[in-house]
Amino acid sequence: MVNKPIRAAVLLSVVLVWAAPDIRAHEDEAASQEVNKDAQILQEFKKRVDDYVKLRNDVAKGLPPLERTNDPAKIQSAQDQLAGKIRAARKGAKPGDIFTPEVRQLFRRLMYPELKGVEGADAKQAIKEDAPKGVPLKVNAKYPDSAPLPTVPPNLLAALPKLPEDLDYRIINKDLILLDVRANVIIDFMQNAIR
């Protein structure tokens, strides 16, 4: 006769073996839901970015076309006019309109692996060395003409969603900004993007 502890252990192992496929199915389903949730967040981010680009293009239609020129004053004037129209059209814009809480959380998770280890230390050092001073973290603010445009390390850029032409990610200290290059306007920002 089999003693009770051994019999209980055999029964438990049979139950675990029988339930294992079901447990794995739940784990796979949870991972799939996580991926689907991330895809939805990225799709919403893309929609918000596309909505901004449409707004910018719509307000730009009312401006005289800029002819090819090497005259910095003409370029600056056209940029300022576009920026003014954008600010007027987005007068109620606030932080998080594009970088929603869900986007911020996802972006941090996407960038985190790129900031670990030796390569991560190199990326953090490059960000620190490249950080300009005096850049306002304010939606619709002009990016200062006197401040250099910091580069974003390639490994971080590869981890983030691709942006339409004339929009750039820039890192200012530990903050990520979304910059409209054509208008030289900060569209949105994400504080403490880099940890």
Secondary structure, DSSP 8 states (H G I E B T S, - for coil): ---HHHHHHHHHHHHHHHHHHHHHHHHHHHHHHHHHHHHHHHHHHHHHHHHHHHHHHHHHTTS--------HHHHHHHHHHHHHHHHHHTTT--TTSSS-HHHHHHHHHHHGGGGSHHHHHHHHHHHHHH--SS----TT-B--TTS------HHHHHHS----TTEEEEEETTEEEEEETTTTEEEEEETT---
